[in-house]
């Protein structure tokens, strides 16, 4: 299976935003905070699954894993909305992520 890139996710989010532009908030910096709050709510749903079923079951039980992955996909959808709200593209994110990785590799 191929990797699933940030760029691909952002294109999919743009398509969703376009389709539901008459129902959803626009993608703009003023809406970024709302998207972050929705993302935190989805993270809470991920945590609820792990708390309810335990980490081992969330990883190994097929039915629980499906729920876990679906909620993580929701987190990524809002994450990409946040990136779009602030105009952060894949290259800029990769650069910052790589710099942070290199910093952390020498931290301890």
Secondary structure, DSSP 8 states (H G I E B T S, - for coil): -----HHHHHHHHHHHHHHTTTTS--SSGGGHHHHHHHHHHHHHHHHHHHHHH-HHHHHH-HHHHHHHHHHHHHHHHHHHHHHHHTT--HHHHHHHHHHHHHHHHTT-
